């Protein structure tokens, strides 16, 4: 097989693999199919791939077989342990990935794991990019995700035709920097969701019409992208997940609990993020971990007796 990188990417020649077809992964993969790329999928539950199959995707029965067939492999799974299993274990993607092929991990994971995967890939003559995303289900469907990329800048540039189908990529630096950027992003998102939740609960207790309240404040300093994405959903009691609340516990924990990693002493005291993690943990404890992150308002309501 010809070495994929740095041969230019094209729908006619570049073979793409995708692992992880949840709420966001399936939408992201569909953009590649719509652009004419050959796409092979590995899914633990093959029936979930039926809509992508109807668009022309192929199904394979193992990560190893997928890697063997593909020039670029994307992963978009749940947790760092899932990434480690699918990529690094004996029967993982890297065991059969061809020299010159590129692995792109869109999962929100740990910077240290991203660096470990990068080192393992380079030993095999392959490349890896950590490229977590922000924008939720809407951003995934509309191809407007923010993509934070870490690894070799030239490889990120090579991948840009694919990234452009899913959103806007920003190169953040060496391996792990994409994940660090996403952790910072989630710390800010969590703080915004706490502010929205408490603001709405306060306004309702004060007897305000919540729609009028949001309209009044959205143009000032209280306005935010989080309000635009989630404010209306909170008011409508629409807690359908664009991203699961339980994942925010993981995401914010990656920042709060970074002391657990061998991360060269890069530990920051983050009291707001620690509280945010606690609040999302309460949501999970209430049985609402599979709701969308905007469901955080239910925790504030419970505290206030609703």
N, C-alpha and C positions, 0 to 999 in steps of 0.2 A: 504494500500500500504506500502511496506517496505521502510524504510528511505533510500533514494538514497545515501546520503553522510554519512559515508565514505565507503560504499560498493564499491569495485573496479568497475571502468567503463569497460564495454565490449559491443561489437556490439550486442550480443545476448540478453542483458538485459537492457541496458541503452537507455531510450527513449528521443529523442532530439527534441526540438522545435526551430523554426527559424522565426524571424520577421525582414523583411527588405531584399528584394532580388533585390537590385539595381546592378550596375556594379560590385561592389566588393562582396556584400553579396551573390549573386547567385553563384559566383565562389567558395567562401568559403564553402557554404553549400554543393556544389557538391562534395567536397572532403570527407565530412562526409558520403554522400550516397555511394561514390565509395568504402569506407572502410567497408561498410555493416551495417551502423547504420540505425535504424528506424528514419525517419525524418518527422515531421509534420510542415507545413508552414502556417502562416497567412499572406495574402497579400491583401492590399486594392484593388488592381487590379488583381484578380485571374488569368487572362489570361497570366500575366507575369510569372506565375509559371509553364507554360506548359513544358518547357525543364526539370525542376526539377521533375515534375510529371512523365515524360517519364523515369526518372532514378529510380522511385519508391517512390517519396515523396508523402505524404498525405496532403490534404488541409483541413483547418478548417475555420469556418466563424467568429471567434472572438479570441482576445488575451486571454480571460478568459478560453475558452474551450481548447485552446492550452496549457495553463499553467496547467490546471487540468489533462491533459493527460501525461505530460512530467516530466522527472527527471532533465534535464538541458535545460534552455531556453536561446537562444542567441538573442540579438537585435543588428541590424546594420541599424540604420535609419539616418535621415538627421541632425537634430538639437536638442539641449538640450530640447526645448519645446516638440518635438516629443517624446523624451525619457520619459519625465515627464508624458505626457498624456498616453502613452502606458503602463508604468510601475506602476505609483503611483495613477492615478485617480481611481474613484470608480469602474469602469469596466476594470481596468488594470490588468496586469499580476500578481501583488502581491495579488490581491483580491482572487485568487483561487490557487496560487502556494502551493503545498503540503509541509508540514514540512520536512526539510532535503534536499529539492530541491535547485538547484543553478541557479541563474540568472547571465549571462555574457553579459555585454554591450560593444560591439565593437565600438559604435558610439564615435566620438570625441566630448566630452561634457565637462561640467565644473566640477572641483574637488569638489565643494560644493554640487552639485547635486549627484555626486557619493557617497559622505558621507551620504547624506540624504537617498538615496536608500539603502545603507548598513544598516543604523540604522533601517529603516522600515522593511527590510528583516529579520533582527535578532529578531525583536519583534514578527515575525510570525514563528520563528524557522527555517527560510530559510537562505540562504547565497547569497551574491552578490559579483561579481568581476568586477571592471572597467578594461577593456582590449582593449583600442584603438589600432589601427594597423597602420603601415606605409609600403609602398611598392607599392601602387597603383594597377591598374588593372593587370599589369604583375605579380606582387608579389602574388596577389590573385589567378590568374589562375595557376601559377606554384607552389603554396603552399610554398612560400618563404617570407611570410610577417614577419616583425618585430612586435612582440606583447608585449605591455607594461602593466603589470598586477599590480593592486592594490587591497588590501583586505587581507584576511587571507592566509598566506603562505602555510599552509597545504591544503587549498582548491585549490589554484593554482596548487600545485603539483598533487593533485587528478585529476585535469582537463587536465594534461599534455598530455595524450594520444590523446585528441581531439585537443589541441593546436598544437601538433606536425604534425597533418595532414594539418595544414594551414600555419605553419611557425615556427619561433623560439620565445619562450616566455622568457621574463626576468621579474623576480619578482622585483617590484620597492618599495614596502612598504605597508603601511596601505591604507585603502580606500581613493581614490582620487589621490594617487600617480601615478597610471597609466595615468590618465588624465593630470596631471602636466607634466609628461614625454612627452606625445604627444604634448602638447602645445609648450614645448621647441623644440621638433623636428620640428614642423611647422614653428617656428620662424627661424630656421636654413635653412629649405627648401626654405622659402620665400626669404631669403637673397641670397641663391644660384641661384634661378630663376631670381632675379633682376640682379645679376652679369652676368649670362649667356646672358640675354636679352641685356644688355648694351654692353657687349663684342661683341656680334654678330652684333649689329647695328653699333658700331664703326668700326669693321672690314670691314663690307660691304661698309660703307661710304669711307673707306680708299682704296677701290678697291681690297680687298683680296677675294680669293675664300674661301667661308665659310667652305667647307669640308676640304680643306687643312689647314685652320686656326685651326679648332677643332683638327685635327690630330696632328698638331704641338704642341698645348698647353696641350693636355689631359694627357700627361705623366709627366707634371711638377706640380707645386703648384696650378695651375689653375684647374687641373683635379678634378673631384668629382663624386660621385654617381649620383648627379643631372644631371651632364653633360652626363653620360652614359645612363641615363633613358630618358632624355628630349632633349639633344643637337641635335641628329639626327632628332627628330620630328620637332623641331623648324626650322631647315634648310629645311626640306621637306614640311613645312607648314602643318604639320599633327597636328591638334588641337583637335582630337578626345579625349574625356575625359577619363582619368583613375580616375580622381577625379575632380569634378566641381570647376571652379574658384571661384564661389560664396561661396563655402564652405571654401575657404582660408580666405575670409573676416571674416567669423565666427570664424575660428580656430585662426587666428592671433589676432582677437578681444578678444578672451578669455584670451590672455596674456596681451594685451595692456589695456584692460578695467577691469582687475581684481579688481581694486579699487571699482567697483560696488558691489563686493561680500563681505560678512563678512568673510574675510580670514586672520584674526589675524594680520593685518598690513603687510602681505607679498606682498608689492607692489614694483615693480622694474620699473625704468625708462628705456624704451626701444625705443630709437629714430629710430633705423633701422626697428624694427617691426612696429612702427607707420607709417613709410613711406611705408613699404610693404603693410600694410592694405589699405593705401590710394591708392596705385597703383592697387591692386586687385579690390578695390571699383570702380576705374576708368574703369576697364575692364568690370565690371558689368554695370556701367552707359552707356558704349558703346554698350550694348546689347549682350555682350559676356560672360555672367555669366555661361552659360551652356557649354562653351568650357573647354578644359583641362587647367590645371594650366600653361602649357608651352606656352599658348596663351598670357601670360604676355608680350611677346616681341611685340605684336601689340600695346600695350600702349606706349612703348618706341618709336616705329616707328611713331605713330601718333604725339608724341611730336616733332619728328624730321621732320615732314611734309610729311611722306610717307602715 
